[in-house]
Amino acid sequence: MRRAAFIPVMEGRESEYRRMPALFAMDDYDECMLQPEGTYCVADYDLGARGPSDLMRFIREYSDYKIKHFNHTQIHRATCVTNTCKDYFDTLNTTTAIEKVLGECINESIWRSYKLEASLSQLQYCKRANERTILDTSDFIVAAVYVILIMMNVIGSFYDIILCEKDSKAGNQYLLAFSIRRNWSKLMAPGGSGPDSRMERLKIFNGLRALTICCVIFSHCALLLSYAYIANPLYIEKAYDDLSRQILLNGNLVTHTFFIMSSFLLAYNLQIQSEKTPITWKQIPKGILLRWIRLTPPYALILATISTLMRHIGSGPLWDLVVVSESNYCRQYWWANIFYFNNYIYKDNVCFPQGWYLAADTQLFCVGLIFMVLVQKPQHRKVALVLLFLASLFINAAHTYFQDLDATVIQSPETYRSLYVHLETYRLVYIRGHTNLSTYTLGLAGGLLCYQWQTTEKDFTKYKKYRWIVWLLFPIDVAVILSGGIFYIDGVAPTMLLRVLYATFCKPFFQLLVLLFIISNIFKIETVYRGIIEWRGFTWAGRVSYSAFLLHSLFQRGVSGILTAPLYMSDYFVGIVLFASVFLSFALGAVLWLLVEAPIGGLTRAFLSPRPTK
């Protein structure tokens, strides 16, 4: 993509940088809301100059380098109109009057301090001291759902404790599905436990899930903090030249590890199942329905919470911008999320943005399930998998070439602020199902290979002398992530050939290394990584990783939403928010798993289990 001709070097020029108007500024919110007629408005303003201006020229040139810099030609203000702009109005009864007052007030302030002009670009919203968010019917319905869930778990738990023996299979299985005691035992059970000894080697997936979710929480922590008003935006702009922080720039590759795990387990479990019952076309609707039932209840509960209760549990000048805005999207587009096609309408629907993964994985699950049912002969599967993989590579190459996209998702500061809505590489390639087919195909192949090698009892002892190759997998994957930094090099415009090749092969190569890591651990080729990834503490964390995924952004948005002053970013602060997010996500994720996810699984098993004959 075309790069700006001006490449600013900040070293020695920070004094010039400091001359620019602050990118973000906020008046005292609490003091404003104490006034009877207090009016507090959040708005964006475009900067300009009446004539030649060295400062305005510097601002434009600096902002033109969009990959690493915020757009400083547009400033963002949270203003107490009744204090800061009291000399500019007689009445504020209409939106037009407020816009006029804000335009004149902020323009005068900027002119007085910088000899620049500021024109109102967008009035986000205004909050008044006497306004309150009113509880509506949907709020009461969601609250009632929580009450019913808690009651069902209380009833099921007492039924289990009083009327049933511990670990006994006797009793009403529908009520026992809500037994916290039994669900707690399932949560804490050793990984890979079950009647089939082969499943014991799959306990690696609990550790892999837990660690991958921690990486996702880390990336979203940086994203949602950048979404707020920041006192020191230079902290973010300088991060692009800091090698230690560049792992965030292309770290989104890690998220696709879930596609490898999902497809691996789909292929492997279907092969295990085929030993008892033949795989028929009936598996397709049944498998899709069971997946929908497993994923949707906790997902729908969180979406309902975002749409309703989240609007009321906090307040602040940015609460509407960060939290209520998502609530409004979810109230309008919840159906796209729970039917898992929200990743194809992302530009219009920013409800639960990370939900793109659930949609893409569900779409790929359908493709994978159909593939496994329709193509069952081993030789045919080999040919079909190769063709499917080649087709998936062509899809990504074609998108990048014909739509002139970037090789990877460019994580610019303004991209963070817009949650990628205007970034075509993100919307057209990164989050869609068909553009992630390559990694999913690798997972299918890995699951089939692993099953075949276990069935034929393939001897991997002779491969243990190559354990050093396994040790190299992690540093190579880190190097692949850091390789994305070539697209942030100052003054370098990557060629179309480089963009197409990188977009086509980087993601599948990264996940191929992850797949090799999984297989090496399953067959015990080395012990160092395996000792870490199979740690017993990861067992419960892996099981609640889905619930943690659903919950983590609620805490992070809340932190950004309650700010009453621009956030001063630092490594220490980001670290504290990250560890708090991880702790809260897994702690409350365990609660969500016990009260919702596990009971839904128990109800499904009770419904599908054969009825005893009299």
VOGU-3710 file (C-alpha; in Angstrom, 3 decimals, decimal comma):
1> mrraafipvm> 0,000/0,000/0,000  1,107/3,567/-0,570  3,129/5,145/2,212  3,227/8,813/3,169  6,242/10,617/1,779  6,971/12,371/5,072  8,543/10,068/7,634  8,817/11,927/10,931  11,620/11,040/13,318  10,590/11,923/16,855
11> egreseyrrm> 14,029/11,864/18,399  14,959/15,491/19,028  11,571/16,713/17,816  9,421/16,102/20,882  9,443/19,830/21,612  7,745/20,348/18,258  5,355/17,516/19,053  4,425/19,197/22,335  3,385/22,325/20,463  0,410/20,476/18,990
21> palfamddyd> -2,978/20,758/20,726  -3,621/17,822/23,062  -5,227/14,982/21,126  -7,610/14,250/24,013  -8,876/16,486/26,802  -11,633/16,123/29,389  -13,298/18,571/31,757  -14,178/17,562/35,302  -17,209/15,310/34,885  -18,260/14,980/38,523
31> ecmlqpegty> -18,196/18,719/39,117  -20,227/19,290/35,952  -22,896/16,789/36,962  -23,300/18,463/40,379  -24,771/21,535/38,697  -28,578/21,503/38,301  -28,358/22,218/34,566  -24,978/20,552/34,029  -24,397/19,512/30,406  -21,396/17,428/29,415
41> cvadydlgar> -20,672/16,722/25,738  -18,248/14,413/23,949  -17,300/15,551/20,443  -14,616/15,506/17,739  -13,171/18,618/16,090  -11,166/19,128/12,886  -8,195/21,461/13,060  -7,375/24,020/10,374  -5,592/27,311/9,815  -6,797/30,676/8,476
51> gpsdlmrfir> -3,561/31,151/6,568  -0,045/29,682/6,339  0,844/27,970/9,598  4,029/26,034/10,372  2,276/24,278/13,247  -0,641/23,158/11,073  1,776/21,970/8,392  3,641/19,884/10,978  0,370/18,442/12,318  -0,736/17,397/8,828
61> eysdykikhf> 2,610/15,886/7,913  2,860/14,038/11,193  -0,694/12,709/10,884  -0,153/11,601/7,285  2,044/8,792/8,594  -1,028/6,808/9,552  0,637/3,483/10,249  2,293/4,657/13,474  0,573/7,941/14,332  -2,797/9,135/15,481
71> nhtqihratc> -4,675/11,618/13,335  -3,738/14,815/15,157  -5,701/16,934/12,679  -8,795/15,804/14,591  -8,912/16,417/18,329  -11,313/14,901/20,816  -12,878/16,800/23,669  -15,176/15,935/26,563  -16,496/19,334/27,584  -18,611/20,616/30,450
81> vtntckdyfd> -20,602/23,058/28,336  -22,187/24,786/31,316  -18,739/25,655/32,714  -16,254/25,890/29,871  -18,690/27,414/27,366  -20,995/29,391/29,657  -20,183/32,672/27,868  -21,402/31,293/24,524  -25,013/30,300/25,124  -28,392/31,501/26,296
91> tlntttaiek> -30,188/28,175/26,096  -29,242/24,578/25,340  -32,632/23,116/24,576  -31,770/21,842/21,091  -28,962/19,815/19,558  -28,376/22,559/16,993  -27,837/25,091/19,764  -25,356/22,789/21,526  -23,411/22,155/18,327  -23,173/25,897/17,657
101> vlgecinesi> -22,031/26,635/21,204  -19,422/23,855/21,182  -18,112/24,898/17,773  -17,641/28,513/18,818  -16,341/27,705/22,296  -13,694/25,122/21,361  -12,658/27,107/18,288  -12,012/30,188/20,429  -10,062/28,119/22,958  -7,844/26,522/20,294
111> wrsykleasl> -7,292/29,858/18,539  -6,322/31,563/21,754  -3,737/28,899/22,606  -2,432/27,744/19,217  -3,609/30,259/16,581  -5,448/27,395/14,860  -9,113/26,890/14,104  -11,268/23,981/15,289  -14,555/23,098/13,599  -17,016/20,613/15,051
121> sqlqyckran> -16,755/17,338/13,131  -19,106/15,086/15,116  -21,062/15,493/18,298  -21,030/12,019/19,839  -23,521/12,697/22,641  -24,333/14,966/25,557  -25,117/13,958/29,135  -27,211/16,102/31,466  -27,245/16,154/35,249  -30,937/15,329/35,469
131> ertildtsdf> -30,851/12,452/32,961  -31,025/8,832/34,070  -30,981/5,619/32,039  -34,397/4,086/32,624  -34,820/0,365/33,174  -36,954/-1,124/30,408  -38,662/-4,472/29,862  -35,538/-6,100/28,426  -33,572/-5,228/31,590  -36,165/-6,953/33,780
141> ivaavyvili> -36,279/-9,993/31,473  -32,504/-10,477/31,618  -32,502/-9,976/35,388  -35,268/-12,608/35,631  -33,154/-15,025/33,555  -30,291/-14,625/36,040  -32,666/-15,255/38,954  -34,063/-18,389/37,265  -30,559/-19,703/36,544  -29,487/-19,207/40,141
151> mmnvigsfyd> -32,678/-20,867/41,429  -32,224/-23,846/39,113  -28,652/-24,325/40,342  -29,762/-24,037/43,965  -32,588/-26,559/43,436  -30,350/-28,961/41,497  -27,614/-28,736/44,133  -29,952/-29,374/47,069  -31,617/-32,223/45,164  -28,192/-33,809/44,638
161> iilcekdska> -26,968/-33,285/48,220  -30,171/-34,332/50,023  -31,707/-37,020/47,815  -28,821/-38,497/45,829  -25,608/-40,210/46,770  -22,389/-38,566/45,646  -21,293/-39,739/42,162  -24,422/-41,876/41,884  -26,012/-41,962/38,446  -29,445/-42,504/39,931
171> gnqyllafsi> -31,886/-39,611/40,117  -33,426/-37,064/37,776  -30,647/-36,270/35,308  -32,283/-32,990/34,284  -32,127/-31,687/37,851  -28,681/-33,160/38,447  -27,428/-31,216/35,426  -27,716/-28,130/37,669  -25,873/-29,657/40,610  -22,939/-27,391/41,447
181> rrnwsklmap> -21,303/-30,223/43,400  -21,271/-32,542/40,395  -20,292/-29,828/37,955  -17,450/-28,807/40,257  -16,207/-32,401/40,221  -16,286/-32,359/36,413  -14,417/-29,054/36,341  -11,649/-30,370/38,583  -11,417/-33,850/37,040  -8,009/-34,758/35,541
191> ggsgpdsrme> -7,536/-33,914/31,885  -8,185/-36,678/29,382  -10,145/-38,779/31,865  -12,689/-41,137/30,341  -13,276/-44,708/29,154  -11,042/-44,341/26,061  -7,362/-44,249/27,032  -6,466/-42,510/23,784  -8,258/-39,353/24,963  -5,732/-39,047/27,809
201> rlkifnglra> -3,132/-37,798/25,340  -5,426/-34,920/24,325  -5,026/-33,169/27,678  -2,536/-30,884/25,962  -5,506/-28,967/24,575  -6,491/-27,638/28,003  -3,119/-25,960/28,421  -3,102/-24,708/24,845  -6,580/-23,216/25,231  -5,724/-21,501/28,511
211> lticcvifsh> -2,484/-19,971/27,235  -4,044/-18,866/23,950  -6,900/-17,167/25,778  -4,365/-15,302/27,929  -2,727/-14,029/24,716  -6,124/-12,931/23,387  -6,904/-11,096/26,631  -3,519/-9,364/26,419  -4,115/-8,104/22,879  -7,639/-6,930/23,680
221> calllsyayi> -6,381/-5,210/26,821  -4,076/-2,991/24,747  -6,823/-2,475/22,158  -9,600/-1,370/24,510  -7,319/0,863/26,583  -6,280/2,595/23,346  -9,986/3,056/22,595  -10,268/5,475/25,552  -9,039/9,061/25,870  -5,267/8,929/26,389
231> anplyiekay> -3,162/11,557/28,128  0,072/10,455/26,451  -0,673/9,197/22,907  3,048/9,384/22,172  3,412/6,256/24,357  1,450/4,289/21,760  3,098/5,968/18,778  6,574/5,182/20,080  5,631/1,560/20,751  5,846/0,806/17,015
241> ddlsrqilln> 9,617/1,301/17,137  10,069/-0,814/20,275  10,931/-4,418/19,395  9,668/-5,701/22,754  6,167/-4,436/21,936  6,055/-5,405/18,288  4,773/-8,859/19,177  1,362/-7,177/19,472  1,464/-5,959/15,876  1,218/-9,406/14,298
251> gnlvthtffi> 0,202/-11,286/17,431  -3,272/-11,847/16,015  -1,781/-14,973/14,403  -2,087/-16,631/17,816  -5,897/-16,399/17,731  -5,982/-18,778/14,771  -4,590/-21,510/17,001  -8,217/-22,075/17,996  -9,008/-23,055/14,397  -6,287/-25,708/14,495
261> mssfllaynl> -7,588/-27,105/17,794  -11,221/-27,041/16,684  -10,642/-28,847/13,385  -8,169/-31,315/14,905  -10,695/-32,386/17,528  -13,533/-32,519/14,995  -11,651/-34,967/12,758  -10,226/-36,997/15,647  -13,502/-37,344/17,566  -15,457/-38,299/14,448
271> qiqsektpit> -12,956/-41,073/13,765  -13,323/-42,333/17,335  -17,101/-42,213/16,988  -16,993/-44,098/13,660  -15,598/-47,141/15,493  -19,010/-47,622/17,145  -21,490/-46,092/14,726  -21,075/-45,356/11,003  -20,814/-41,718/9,956  -23,855/-40,821/7,860
281> wkqipkgill> -25,316/-37,648/6,432  -27,529/-37,429/9,554  -24,400/-36,389/11,454  -24,403/-33,055/9,622  -27,608/-31,490/11,011  -27,118/-33,249/14,351  -23,533/-32,046/14,722  -24,392/-28,465/13,757  -27,349/-28,381/16,149  -25,350/-29,812/19,062
291> rwirltppya> -22,604/-27,253/18,487  -25,166/-24,430/18,408  -26,692/-25,687/21,661  -23,268/-25,947/23,304  -22,041/-22,478/22,308  -25,137/-20,312/22,242  -26,702/-20,255/25,757  -23,690/-18,677/27,557  -23,002/-16,511/24,503  -26,609/-15,312/24,361
301> lilatistlm> -26,568/-14,575/28,094  -23,471/-12,370/27,742  -24,940/-10,614/24,684  -28,142/-9,987/26,637  -26,112/-8,647/29,554  -24,198/-6,280/27,263  -27,465/-5,129/25,669  -29,200/-4,397/28,959  -27,544/-4,491/32,374  -24,141/-3,185/31,265
311> rhigsgplwd> -25,750/0,173/30,497  -26,628/0,632/34,176  -23,692/-0,743/36,156  -21,358/2,197/35,546  -21,221/5,817/34,496  -18,756/8,416/33,384  -18,037/10,807/30,535  -16,869/7,956/28,267  -19,303/5,272/29,428  -21,642/5,890/26,499
321> lvvvsesnyc> -18,759/5,962/24,014  -17,117/2,730/25,194  -19,899/0,652/26,797  -23,344/1,903/25,769  -22,325/2,087/22,106  -21,751/-1,679/22,155  -25,062/-2,162/23,965  -26,859/-0,324/21,168  -25,215/-2,476/18,501  -26,114/-5,654/20,383
331> rqywwanify> -29,740/-4,592/20,817  -29,947/-4,188/17,053  -27,785/-7,046/15,757  -27,931/-9,779/18,437  -29,490/-12,176/15,927  -26,452/-11,968/13,630  -24,218/-13,036/16,510  -26,236/-15,964/17,809  -26,690/-17,334/14,290  -22,967/-16,868/13,651
341> fnnyiykdnv> -22,654/-14,723/10,547  -21,761/-11,430/12,227  -18,251/-11,633/10,751  -19,692/-10,918/7,300  -21,507/-7,724/8,379  -18,820/-6,356/10,707  -18,873/-2,843/9,232  -22,488/-2,431/10,347  -22,353/-4,549/13,495  -19,740/-3,947/16,204
351> cfpqgwylaa> -21,621/-5,951/18,825  -19,094/-8,096/20,722  -16,325/-7,525/18,126  -14,308/-10,599/19,141  -17,372/-12,690/18,304  -16,031/-12,859/14,749  -14,029/-15,894/15,850  -17,118/-17,811/17,020  -18,830/-17,065/13,712  -15,829/-18,036/11,575
361> dtqlfcvgli> -15,174/-21,204/13,580  -18,828/-22,247/13,335  -18,819/-21,681/9,575  -15,628/-23,715/9,218  -17,033/-26,400/11,525  -19,931/-26,833/9,091  -17,498/-27,120/6,164  -15,304/-29,572/8,079  -18,241/-31,713/9,179  -19,648/-31,905/5,656
371> fmvlvqkpqh> -16,186/-32,810/4,361  -15,742/-35,603/6,923  -19,181/-37,075/6,165  -19,005/-36,882/2,385  -15,381/-37,969/1,947  -14,698/-41,061/4,072  -12,226/-43,204/2,163  -8,661/-42,481/3,340  -7,221/-42,106/-0,157  -10,013/-39,800/-1,226
381> rkvalvllfl> -9,534/-37,727/1,922  -5,838/-37,218/1,211  -6,550/-35,887/-2,277  -9,502/-33,781/-1,093  -7,506/-32,239/1,768  -4,677/-31,254/-0,577  -7,150/-29,689/-3,013  -8,973/-27,919/-0,195  -5,711/-26,536/1,179  -4,560/-25,299/-2,229
391> aslfinaaht> -7,944/-23,684/-2,816  -7,723/-21,922/0,544  -4,297/-20,528/-0,339  -5,651/-19,257/-3,652  -8,579/-17,572/-1,873  -6,293/-15,477/0,342  -3,942/-14,652/-2,521  -6,869/-13,561/-4,711  -8,362/-11,340/-1,999  -5,020/-9,634/-1,391
401> yfqdldatvi> -4,235/-9,127/-5,082  -7,590/-8,139/-6,546  -8,745/-6,019/-3,588  -5,292/-4,448/-3,075  -5,158/-5,400/0,607  -2,319/-5,346/3,118  -0,349/-8,508/3,785  -1,501/-8,518/7,406  -3,777/-6,507/9,670  -2,018/-3,162/10,118
411> qspetyrsly> -2,526/-2,198/13,760  -2,405/1,582/13,429  -3,468/3,845/16,325  -6,569/5,068/14,501  -7,429/1,459/13,616  -7,569/0,734/17,345  -9,903/3,672/17,887  -12,297/2,538/15,167  -12,172/-1,140/16,230  -11,045/-2,041/12,677
421> vhletyrlvy> -14,386/-1,029/11,140  -12,709/0,831/8,269  -9,824/-1,613/7,771  -10,584/-3,719/4,701  -7,867/-6,312/5,340  -9,475/-7,045/8,698  -13,061/-7,137/7,430  -12,475/-8,961/4,141  -9,758/-11,464/5,101  -8,903/-11,704/8,779
431> irghtnlsty> -12,341/-12,376/10,301  -14,217/-14,261/7,601  -14,741/-17,990/7,532  -13,645/-18,837/3,996  -10,389/-16,880/4,341  -9,360/-18,993/7,344  -9,895/-22,304/5,586  -6,169/-23,025/5,246  -5,557/-23,336/9,005  -8,753/-25,324/9,478
441> tlglaggllc> -7,690/-27,763/6,752  -4,336/-28,276/8,479  -6,175/-29,129/11,698  -8,380/-31,685/9,928  -5,310/-33,344/8,440  -3,588/-33,363/11,831  -6,556/-34,968/13,573  -6,805/-37,705/10,939  -3,056/-38,396/11,032  -2,987/-38,542/14,818
451> yqwqttekdf> -5,897/-41,017/14,879  -4,244/-43,189/12,227  -0,885/-43,243/14,033  -2,539/-44,118/17,343  -4,594/-46,862/15,702  -1,564/-48,411/14,001  0,519/-47,879/17,187  3,215/-46,042/15,283  6,516/-46,063/17,167  7,830/-42,543/17,752
461> tkykkyrwiv> 10,750/-43,581/19,954  13,207/-43,221/17,103  12,117/-39,610/16,603  13,005/-38,512/20,131  16,556/-37,747/19,034  15,010/-34,887/17,035  13,463/-33,310/20,112  15,637/-30,244/19,523  13,473/-29,492/16,485  10,449/-29,361/18,789
471> wllfpidvav> 12,329/-26,979/21,090  12,857/-24,672/18,118  9,140/-24,484/17,268  8,329/-21,806/19,865  11,161/-19,387/18,955  10,403/-19,873/15,252  6,733/-19,010/15,869  7,816/-15,884/17,774  10,062/-14,975/14,817  7,103/-15,422/12,443
481> ilsggifyid> 5,043/-13,041/14,586  7,849/-10,469/14,651  8,265/-10,782/10,881  5,117/-8,708/10,510  7,246/-5,763/11,592  8,601/-5,463/8,027  5,307/-3,824/7,081  5,894/-1,061/9,649  9,398/-0,082/8,456  9,656/3,647/7,818
491> gvaptmllrv> 9,749/4,632/4,169  9,340/1,100/2,788  6,356/0,300/0,588  5,989/-3,494/0,247  5,515/-4,770/-3,286  2,362/-6,519/-4,353  4,279/-9,789/-4,703  5,514/-9,595/-1,107  2,043/-8,777/0,195  0,432/-11,663/-1,689
501> lyatfckpff> 3,086/-14,188/-0,622  2,987/-13,102/3,023  -0,819/-13,047/3,187  -0,964/-16,497/1,569  1,690/-18,406/3,498  2,349/-16,688/6,844  -0,785/-17,838/8,639  -0,706/-21,507/7,518  3,052/-21,710/8,202  2,588/-20,382/11,737
511> qllvllfiis> -0,229/-22,828/12,433  1,672/-25,714/10,830  4,312/-25,193/13,520  1,547/-25,190/16,158  0,200/-28,451/14,701  3,657/-30,033/14,840  3,892/-28,923/18,466  0,538/-30,574/19,255  1,491/-33,853/17,570  4,926/-33,935/19,212
521> nifkietvyr> 3,319/-33,601/22,632  0,613/-36,175/21,970  3,274/-38,746/21,030  5,675/-37,659/23,824  8,603/-36,773/21,588  9,981/-34,313/24,157  9,363/-33,542/27,837  10,174/-29,846/28,447  7,251/-28,215/26,668  5,025/-31,166/27,514
531> giiewrgftw> 5,671/-30,757/31,230  4,482/-27,156/30,983  1,517/-27,540/28,658  0,146/-30,608/30,511  0,370/-28,955/33,938  -2,641/-30,011/36,019  -3,490/-26,372/36,797  -4,329/-25,784/33,145  -7,053/-28,447/33,223  -9,804/-26,347/34,771
541> agrvsysafl> -8,550/-23,172/33,065  -8,813/-24,831/29,661  -12,359/-25,975/30,397  -13,510/-22,473/31,329  -11,550/-20,782/28,521  -14,716/-20,271/26,438  -16,475/-18,564/29,340  -13,357/-16,461/30,003  -13,368/-15,455/26,330  -16,979/-14,318/26,604
551> lhslfqrgvs> -16,376/-12,266/29,751  -12,990/-10,603/29,429  -13,948/-7,589/27,301  -16,691/-6,592/29,761  -14,066/-5,800/32,393  -11,755/-4,050/29,951  -14,501/-1,875/28,510  -15,619/-1,044/32,025  -12,137/0,206/32,949  -12,071/2,490/29,900
561> giltaplyms> -15,672/3,611/30,350  -15,424/4,816/33,944  -12,450/7,108/33,305  -13,097/10,724/34,284  -9,719/11,977/33,040  -7,489/11,007/30,098  -5,685/7,751/30,826  -1,940/7,952/31,339  -0,609/4,825/29,638  2,423/2,999/31,010
571> dyfvgivlfa> 3,811/-0,530/30,932  2,963/-0,905/34,613  -0,652/0,176/34,183  -1,208/-2,063/31,149  0,328/-4,971/33,062  -1,935/-4,410/36,069  -5,045/-4,252/33,869  -3,906/-7,369/32,007  -3,411/-9,474/35,147  -6,675/-8,188/36,611
581> svflsfalga> -8,482/-9,079/33,361  -6,990/-12,580/33,331  -7,869/-13,187/36,980  -11,440/-11,883/36,702  -12,049/-13,607/33,364  -11,040/-17,052/34,621  -12,586/-16,625/38,087  -15,977/-15,479/36,809  -15,550/-17,768/33,800  -15,541/-20,671/36,235
591> vlwllveapi> -18,802/-19,355/37,707  -20,357/-19,034/34,245  -19,171/-22,548/33,398  -20,658/-24,005/36,608  -24,004/-22,197/36,356  -24,623/-22,190/32,594  -22,139/-24,010/30,361  -21,934/-27,263/32,359  -25,713/-27,479/33,030  -26,436/-27,020/29,308
601> ggltraflsp> -24,058/-29,888/28,553  -25,736/-32,022/31,229  -29,224/-31,269/29,875  -28,100/-32,173/26,354  -26,650/-35,500/27,508  -29,776/-36,262/29,532  -31,984/-35,559/26,533  -29,908/-37,655/24,130  -29,242/-40,608/26,448  -31,340/-43,719/25,747
611> rptk> -34,411/-44,134/27,919  -34,330/-47,158/30,252  -36,771/-49,873/29,249  -39,230/-51,129/31,813
//
